[in-house]
Every structure is written in C-alpha cells, then in structure tokens.
Amino acid sequence: MTNMRIVAVLAALSGAVAVAAGAFAAHGASGQAAEWLKTGAHYQLIHAVVALVAARMGERISPWLFVGGGALFSATLYAMAFGAPRWFGAITPIGGVALIAGWLCLALGAWKRAA
C-alpha cells in the first residue's frame, strides 16, 4: 500500500470519528464535555478533508501533519470529554502546532508549484 493510500484511509477514518464525536456532542453530552467534543470534531473533520486534498495534490508531508495533528488535537479533547484528567489539555497544542505546520507545508508546496 502506498503512503498516500494510507493517508487516504486514515483521513477517511478520521472523518468518520469526527462525525461520531460531533453526533455524540449534539445528542449525548452536555456542558464542557459537549464543547470539547464539538471542537475536536470540527478540527478533525476539516483536517481529514484537507489531508485528502493535499494528498491528491501530490503533497508528501502536509497530509501526514493534517492526519496526525488532527488526531492528536482531537483525541486529547475527546479523552477529556470522557473523563481523562485535565492535564491532557497540555498535549492538545502539540496537535495544533502540527496542523499549523501542515498548512505552512501546503502553502510552500503550492508556492513551489506556481513558480
């Protein structure tokens, strides 16, 4: 299996998890837990889609940053929503930095292709 096929599979699974988390936020959670689930689902779903687009564009690094960063960012929020200690929130920004790095890599790749 090629790396981009693996990214596509992981991005699709990430999208499925995001929809499930968002649905649970809307129908089964309340308070802060619902907010964490909504935020995680929002970021995870956006970055699952952009990972697929970036992979289709032929990018090599940014799709991995989007999938991995989205998973780390969202998983820590989901964990706290389901009772993990609040210190998990200190891990969340690591995923956010990976997402920002993904966008910067995507911008650099687009710049190079346009030149």
C-alpha positions as CSV (number, residue, x, y, z in Angstrom):
1,M,0.0,0.0,0.0
2,T,1.4,3.4,-0.9
3,N,1.9,6.2,1.6
4,M,-0.8,8.3,0.0
5,R,-3.3,5.4,0.1
6,I,-2.5,5.0,3.8
7,V,-3.1,8.8,4.3
8,A,-6.4,8.5,2.4
9,V,-7.6,5.6,4.6
10,L,-6.6,7.3,7.8
11,A,-8.2,10.6,6.6
12,A,-11.4,8.8,5.8
13,L,-11.4,7.0,9.2
14,S,-10.6,10.4,10.9
15,G,-13.7,11.9,9.2
16,A,-15.8,9.0,10.5
17,V,-14.6,9.5,14.0
18,A,-15.2,13.3,13.7
19,V,-18.8,12.7,12.7
20,A,-19.4,10.3,15.5
21,A,-17.9,12.7,18.1
22,G,-20.0,15.6,16.7
23,A,-23.1,13.5,16.9
24,F,-22.4,12.5,20.5
25,A,-21.7,16.1,21.3
26,A,-25.1,17.0,19.9
27,H,-27.1,14.2,21.4
28,G,-25.3,12.6,24.3
29,A,-23.1,15.1,26.0
30,S,-23.6,18.3,27.9
31,G,-21.6,21.2,29.3
32,Q,-17.9,21.3,28.9
33,A,-17.7,17.7,27.5
34,A,-20.0,18.7,24.7
35,E,-17.9,21.7,23.9
36,W,-14.7,19.6,23.8
37,L,-16.4,17.1,21.5
38,K,-17.7,19.8,19.2
39,T,-14.3,21.5,19.0
40,G,-12.4,18.2,18.4
41,A,-14.9,17.1,15.8
42,H,-14.8,20.4,13.9
43,Y,-11.0,20.4,13.7
44,Q,-10.7,16.7,12.9
45,L,-13.3,16.9,10.1
46,I,-11.7,19.9,8.5
47,H,-8.3,18.4,8.6
48,A,-9.4,15.0,7.3
49,V,-10.8,16.7,4.2
50,V,-7.7,18.9,3.7
51,A,-5.5,15.8,4.1
52,L,-7.3,14.1,1.2
53,V,-7.0,17.3,-0.9
54,A,-3.3,17.7,-0.1
55,A,-2.6,14.0,-0.8
56,R,-4.4,14.4,-4.2
57,M,-2.2,17.5,-4.9
58,G,0.8,15.3,-4.5
59,E,2.0,16.8,-1.2
60,R,4.1,14.4,0.8
61,I,4.4,15.9,4.2
62,S,1.3,18.1,4.9
63,P,-1.2,15.2,4.6
64,W,0.6,13.4,7.4
65,L,0.7,16.5,9.5
66,F,-3.0,17.1,9.0
67,V,-4.0,13.5,9.8
68,G,-1.6,13.2,12.8
69,G,-2.1,16.6,14.1
70,G,-5.9,16.4,13.8
71,A,-5.9,13.0,15.6
72,L,-3.7,14.3,18.4
73,F,-5.6,17.6,18.8
74,S,-9.0,15.9,18.8
75,A,-8.1,12.8,20.7
76,T,-6.9,14.8,23.7
77,L,-10.2,16.8,23.7
78,Y,-12.3,13.6,23.3
79,A,-10.3,12.0,26.2
80,M,-11.1,14.9,28.5
81,A,-14.7,14.8,27.5
82,F,-14.9,11.2,28.6
83,G,-13.2,11.8,31.9
84,A,-9.4,11.9,31.3
85,P,-7.5,14.3,33.6
86,R,-7.4,17.9,32.5
87,W,-3.6,17.8,32.1
88,F,-4.4,16.1,28.8
89,G,-5.2,19.6,27.6
90,A,-1.5,20.4,27.7
91,I,-1.0,17.9,24.9
92,T,-3.7,19.4,22.7
93,P,-1.4,22.3,21.4
94,I,1.1,19.8,20.1
95,G,-1.6,18.6,17.7
96,G,-2.4,22.3,16.9
97,V,1.2,23.0,16.0
98,A,1.3,20.0,13.7
99,L,-1.9,21.4,12.0
100,I,-0.3,24.8,11.5
101,A,2.9,23.1,10.2
102,G,0.7,21.2,7.7
103,W,-0.9,24.4,6.4
104,L,2.6,26.0,6.1
105,C,3.9,23.0,4.2
106,L,0.9,23.1,1.9
107,A,1.4,26.8,1.3
108,L,5.1,26.2,0.5
109,G,4.2,23.3,-1.9
110,A,1.6,25.5,-3.7
111,W,4.2,28.3,-4.0
112,K,6.8,26.0,-5.5
113,R,4.3,24.5,-8.0
114,A,3.2,28.0,-9.1
115,A,6.8,29.2,-9.7
